[in-house]
């Protein structure tokens, strides 16, 4: 019937509309066929079936397939391959059709059939179905077909069995560039870079005719770390020699490769020389800059991309949002969020995860929580980002509540989740809850590797349970610098500075290189123990032995060491010779020490320095006022108070908390919100009077006591303004009793 004139006209039109994917005109021809043709023509039916499948109208294609009376192998292949090209969601339909075809006697599967079925199995990563299909391929003698063999290689690569993929590859009688690039991509996706490069070298020995853009991009995608940048440059030279670099996909692959290898100059050079930049080219460069820590450059390039008229993809938005996270650029992050919504990517899971992470890291946990709560089924990455965001912003109670909600919903946490929750327990000094989280990590089978090991050791140390902290520390299989820092810090903060220094020496003996945080902990230990000479030795060791330039934290520790030892003149000279921009903190430490040692000359000098620099904190004005009061210089006292009032500086209220029966009780000076605050004040009054009878005198008369039990106390309006230092607070008996209640 194909030779008849009407059918021939219809057939030619349908072929043209299929190539153009012109569904509207194709449907018009279909209507004409139904109107003018008396009997069904298998050629026209198959052509119509192919039209609907290629245009993505699988429902119409399946309906036409069912109504076709004399189906042949082309009919089956058109529908099977149509479903196969639409991804994993139609894989089951393809396999069902294939089984029906085998049972149907009207047609026998051929190589094109098997190619489509294997593609569907690879999309769903169904290894069991793949093995069965492999057996059928061997049984029907279709293995020698190039497309079937390539599809089998692709299937095994997708399901992760590269050994089987290599066996199929080696047994194939014929291979083309698709076969080679498929296996190379499989090795690249399996992080087997060396084998991917070796396979490419084998291809070149066979002949350069198969070295196409697909092969080059496949092997280049495997090179994603610094140690492979030399191999990447060699491939770059080969691509230039073969004239492949002008292909936009190849250029994009090299931009991505150089960016991932940390060679941003090379990546930018290729980017600038590319004449045909598309959205992928821009995305590769933006993402590369963001991942390399050049957040501001990434944002600037994204702005340039927008003004160039290039529409970003979802991957571009993820890279830009990550850059906003790293730079804490909240306003730019909000603008990117709006742009993503406008571009139709607002509900995309990767973008939602990046948005939650961005808002949380930029300190806007309320916005992060809004995005999180909008998702009906957030994945573990989102849960972890939200919990970590709460912890990072000091909202530790919210982090624990959210973790409890996650547990109730049966979401399996990962190592980063548990690490964040342990950090929350450490910040709250919630030992019992920390022990429960420890038990959870054992239940879930997590090892004491980083980051859980260091977080758990830190939690026990900060909660004062040093024995448990050291036990965890010793059981960590591969202790890195973070683990050592956590344990040294715990010992230092709990008054065991000598043991902290011994642990530091043990760290050095094991060949672990200390970092900036290590030396902060070590110098802090020297400060608490009064080791001035050792402090100087460790301070100098940073630059002479480990090439670490001291930061403001290390200078602060040294000033504290000298100040605690009473060497205030040396501390003053040290501050004035500091080579870092220390702002106000060093003078503040010196002022506090001068007041403690009653060295009023240095006290007034340091205090006036703070006032001159415009300190926004009340402690500077409070301490300076105290020094002038002790000197009897009331005019200066009044001047400091007026300056404090003029600058709008107010004293922050004191805060403390305690955990009782798995509940954290928080107390703030003057706060009346606690449900049993009246009973607490009554108990304090009952305890305070016997203490006074025994001769106890709190610092500065009854000021500490008044701060705790006087509902109307206002520190700014008192005649003598006073603020406790950390050392004095630890010695104040009424506050200790208050905490115990």
TAVENDA-V253568 format. One record per pair of residues at least 6 apart in sequence whose ideal C-beta (glycine too) atoms are under 8 Angstrom apart, sorted by sequence separation. I is the first residue (numbers start at 1). GAP is how many residues later the second one is. If there is no record, write none. Layout:
i=<I/I>
gap=<GAP/GAP>
This chain:
i=<1/2/16/17/52/65/84/101/137/142/143/156/169/187/222/223/239/244/245/258/271/289/306/323/324/340/345/346/359/372/390/424/425/446/447/460/473/491/508/525/526/542/543/562/593/594/615/628/658/659/671/674/698/707/715/729/37/68/83/84/102/172/203/204/274/305/375/406/476/507/542/543/575/657/658/667/698/706/715/17/18/52/53/101/109/121/122/156/157/187/188/203/223/258/259/289/290/312/324/325/340/359/360/378/390/391/413/425/426/448/460/461/491/492/514/526/527/542/562/563/578/594/595/628/629/657/707/715/724/2/17/52/121/143/156/187/223/236/245/258/289/324/359/390/425/460/491/526/562/594/611/628/657/665/65/83/84/155/169/257/271/302/358/372/403/459/473/504/610/611/656/657/33/83/98/137/239/256/287/305/340/357/388/406/441/458/489/507/539/575/655/656/13/14/17/49/52/101/118/121/153/156/184/187/203/220/223/255/258/286/289/321/324/356/359/387/390/422/425/457/460/488/491/523/526/542/559/562/575/590/591/594/625/628/655/65/152/254/271/355/457/473/607/611/655/65/80/83/169/271/302/372/403/473/504/610/654/655/14/33/49/98/118/137/153/184/200/220/239/255/286/321/340/356/387/422/441/457/488/523/539/559/575/591/625/653/654/703/13/48/49/117/152/153/183/184/219/254/255/285/286/320/321/355/356/386/387/421/422/456/457/487/488/522/523/558/559/590/591/607/608/624/625/653/61/62/80/166/267/268/368/369/470/504/607/653/688/703/30/61/79/80/134/165/236/267/302/337/368/403/438/469/504/539/571/572/588/653/10/45/49/98/114/118/133/149/153/180/200/216/235/251/255/282/286/317/352/383/387/418/453/457/484/488/519/539/555/571/587/591/621/625/703/149/199/282/453/484/519/555/587/603/604/607/621/700/704/30/61/76/80/134/165/267/298/299/302/368/399/400/403/438/469/500/501/504/603/684/688/10/26/46/94/95/114/130/133/196/197/216/232/298/317/333/352/399/418/434/437/453/454/500/519/535/536/568/571/587/588/621/700/10/45/94/114/149/180/196/216/251/282/317/352/383/418/453/484/519/535/555/587/604/621/699/58/162/264/299/365/400/448/466/501/603/604/684/685/26/53/58/76/95/130/149/150/157/162/197/232/245/251/259/264/298/299/333/360/365/399/400/434/461/466/500/501/555/568/684/699/26/42/46/49/53/94/95/114/130/146/149/150/153/157/196/232/248/252/255/259/282/317/333/353/356/360/418/434/450/453/454/457/461/535/556/563/568/584/587/618/708/94/211/296/312/396/397/413/448/449/497/498/555/559/563/588/592/600/604/708/23/40/42/46/50/53/54/58/114/143/146/150/154/157/158/162/216/248/252/256/259/260/264/282/287/291/295/299/317/353/357/360/361/365/383/388/396/400/418/448/449/450/454/458/461/462/466/484/489/497/501/552/595/621/681/704/18/23/26/40/42/46/49/53/91/122/130/143/144/146/150/153/157/193/229/232/246/248/252/255/259/283/287/290/295/325/330/333/353/356/360/384/391/396/426/431/434/448/449/454/457/461/492/497/519/532/551/552/556/560/563/564/568/584/588/591/611/622/699/705/6/7/14/40/42/45/49/52/53/56/90/91/115/118/144/146/149/153/156/160/162/180/188/192/193/220/246/248/251/255/258/259/262/264/282/283/286/290/299/321/349/352/356/359/360/363/365/383/384/387/391/400/422/447/450/453/457/460/461/464/466/484/485/488/492/501/527/531/532/550/552/556/559/563/572/583/600/681/704/708/6/76/81/95/109/111/114/181/184/188/193/211/213/249/256/260/277/279/287/291/295/296/312/314/361/380/396/397/413/415/451/454/455/458/462/481/493/497/498/519/523/526/530/552/555/559/563/566/568/584/588/592/595/600/616/618/704/11/15/18/23/46/50/58/75/84/91/92/110/115/119/122/127/150/154/157/212/217/221/229/248/252/256/259/278/279/283/287/290/295/311/318/322/325/330/353/357/360/380/384/388/391/396/412/419/423/426/431/450/454/458/461/480/481/485/489/492/497/514/516/588/591/595/598/611/617/618/699/11/14/18/21/42/49/71/76/77/80/83/84/91/115/118/122/125/126/146/153/157/177/181/185/188/217/220/224/228/229/233/248/255/259/277/279/280/283/286/290/293/299/306/318/321/325/328/329/330/356/360/365/380/384/387/391/394/400/419/422/426/429/430/431/450/457/461/479/481/485/488/492/495/501/513/515/520/524/527/532/552/556/560/569/572/584/587/591/594/607/614/616/618/699/7/10/14/17/21/23/72/73/81/85/95/111/114/118/121/125/127/134/176/177/181/184/188/197/208/213/216/220/223/229/279/282/286/289/295/302/314/317/321/324/328/330/380/383/387/390/415/418/422/425/429/431/481/484/488/491/497/520/523/527/530/552/568/572/615/618/698/71/72/73/77/81/84/88/91/112/119/122/123/125/175/177/180/184/187/193/217/221/225/226/287/315/322/326/328/416/420/423/426/427/429/489/516/519/523/526/530/532/698/7/11/18/70/71/73/77/80/84/87/88/111/115/118/122/178/181/182/185/213/217/220/221/224/225/226/283/290/314/318/321/322/325/384/391/415/419/422/423/426/481/485/492/524/584/591/698/7/14/18/73/76/80/83/88/111/114/118/122/177/181/213/216/220/223/224/279/286/314/317/321/325/380/387/415/418/422/426/481/488/516/520/527/696/1/81/177/184/223/324/425/516/523/669/2/77/84/669/672/1/73/80/2/670/1/691/670/691/669/688/687/684/687/654/684/684/684/680/683/680/651/651/650/651/654/667/651/656/641/658/656/658/656/658/629/626/626/625/626/622/621/622/623/622/619/618/596/596/592/433/432/429/431/428/430/433/429/432/428/430/428/397>
gap=<6/6/6/6/6/6/6/6/6/6/6/6/6/6/6/6/6/6/6/6/6/6/6/6/6/6/6/6/6/6/6/6/6/6/6/6/6/6/6/6/6/6/6/6/6/6/6/6/6/6/6/6/6/6/6/6/7/7/7/7/7/7/7/7/7/7/7/7/7/7/7/7/7/7/7/7/7/7/7/8/8/8/8/8/8/8/8/8/8/8/8/8/8/8/8/8/8/8/8/8/8/8/8/8/8/8/8/8/8/8/8/8/8/8/8/8/8/8/8/8/8/8/8/8/8/8/8/8/8/9/9/9/9/9/9/9/9/9/9/9/9/9/9/9/9/9/9/9/9/9/9/9/9/9/10/10/10/10/10/10/10/10/10/10/10/10/10/10/10/10/10/10/11/11/11/11/11/11/11/11/11/11/11/11/11/11/11/11/11/11/11/11/12/12/12/12/12/12/12/12/12/12/12/12/12/12/12/12/12/12/12/12/12/12/12/12/12/12/12/12/12/12/12/12/12/12/12/12/12/12/12/12/12/12/12/13/13/13/13/13/13/13/13/13/13/14/14/14/14/14/14/14/14/14/14/14/14/14/15/15/15/15/15/15/15/15/15/15/15/15/15/15/15/15/15/15/15/15/15/15/15/15/15/15/15/15/15/15/16/16/16/16/16/16/16/16/16/16/16/16/16/16/16/16/16/16/16/16/16/16/16/16/16/16/16/16/16/16/16/16/16/16/16/16/17/17/17/17/17/17/17/17/17/17/17/17/17/17/18/18/18/18/18/18/18/18/18/18/18/18/18/18/18/18/18/18/18/18/19/19/19/19/19/19/19/19/19/19/19/19/19/19/19/19/19/19/19/19/19/19/19/19/19/19/19/19/19/19/19/19/19/19/19/20/20/20/20/20/20/20/20/20/20/20/20/20/20/21/21/21/21/21/21/21/21/21/21/21/21/21/21/21/21/21/21/21/21/21/21/22/22/22/22/22/22/22/22/22/22/22/22/22/22/22/22/22/22/22/22/22/22/22/22/22/22/22/22/22/22/22/22/23/23/23/23/23/23/23/23/23/23/23/23/23/23/23/23/23/23/23/23/23/23/23/24/24/24/24/24/24/24/24/24/24/24/24/24/25/25/25/25/25/25/25/25/25/25/25/25/25/25/25/25/25/25/25/25/25/25/25/25/25/25/25/25/25/25/25/25/26/26/26/26/26/26/26/26/26/26/26/26/26/26/26/26/26/26/26/26/26/26/26/26/26/26/26/26/26/26/26/26/26/26/26/26/26/26/26/26/26/27/27/27/27/27/27/27/27/27/27/27/27/27/27/27/27/27/27/27/28/28/28/28/28/28/28/28/28/28/28/28/28/28/28/28/28/28/28/28/28/28/28/28/28/28/28/28/28/28/28/28/28/28/28/28/28/28/28/28/28/28/28/28/28/28/28/28/28/28/28/28/28/28/28/28/29/29/29/29/29/29/29/29/29/29/29/29/29/29/29/29/29/29/29/29/29/29/29/29/29/29/29/29/29/29/29/29/29/29/29/29/29/29/29/29/29/29/29/29/29/29/29/29/29/29/29/29/29/29/29/29/29/29/29/29/29/29/29/29/30/30/30/30/30/30/30/30/30/30/30/30/30/30/30/30/30/30/30/30/30/30/30/30/30/30/30/30/30/30/30/30/30/30/30/30/30/30/30/30/30/30/30/30/30/30/30/30/30/30/30/30/30/30/30/30/30/30/30/30/30/30/30/30/30/30/30/30/30/30/30/30/30/30/30/30/30/30/30/30/31/31/31/31/31/31/31/31/31/31/31/31/31/31/31/31/31/31/31/31/31/31/31/31/31/31/31/31/31/31/31/31/31/31/31/31/31/31/31/31/31/31/31/31/31/31/31/31/31/31/31/31/31/31/31/31/31/32/32/32/32/32/32/32/32/32/32/32/32/32/32/32/32/32/32/32/32/32/32/32/32/32/32/32/32/32/32/32/32/32/32/32/32/32/32/32/32/32/32/32/32/32/32/32/32/32/32/32/32/32/32/32/32/32/32/32/32/32/32/32/32/32/32/32/32/32/32/32/33/33/33/33/33/33/33/33/33/33/33/33/33/33/33/33/33/33/33/33/33/33/33/33/33/33/33/33/33/33/33/33/33/33/33/33/33/33/33/33/33/33/33/33/33/33/33/33/33/33/33/33/33/33/33/33/33/33/33/33/33/33/33/33/33/33/33/33/33/33/33/33/33/33/33/33/33/33/33/33/33/33/33/33/33/33/33/33/33/33/33/33/33/33/34/34/34/34/34/34/34/34/34/34/34/34/34/34/34/34/34/34/34/34/34/34/34/34/34/34/34/34/34/34/34/34/34/34/34/34/34/34/34/34/34/34/34/34/34/34/34/34/34/34/34/34/34/34/34/34/34/34/34/34/34/34/34/34/34/34/34/35/35/35/35/35/35/35/35/35/35/35/35/35/35/35/35/35/35/35/35/35/35/35/35/35/35/35/35/35/35/35/35/35/35/35/35/35/35/35/35/35/35/36/36/36/36/36/36/36/36/36/36/36/36/36/36/36/36/36/36/36/36/36/36/36/36/36/36/36/36/36/36/36/36/36/36/36/36/36/36/36/36/36/36/36/36/36/36/36/37/37/37/37/37/37/37/37/37/37/37/37/37/37/37/37/37/37/37/37/37/37/37/37/37/37/37/37/37/37/37/37/37/37/37/37/37/38/38/38/38/38/38/38/38/38/38/39/39/39/39/39/40/40/40/41/41/42/42/43/43/44/46/47/50/50/53/53/54/57/58/58/61/64/65/66/70/70/71/72/79/80/81/82/82/83/83/91/94/95/96/96/99/100/100/100/101/104/105/129/131/133/226/227/228/228/229/229/229/230/230/231/234/236/267>
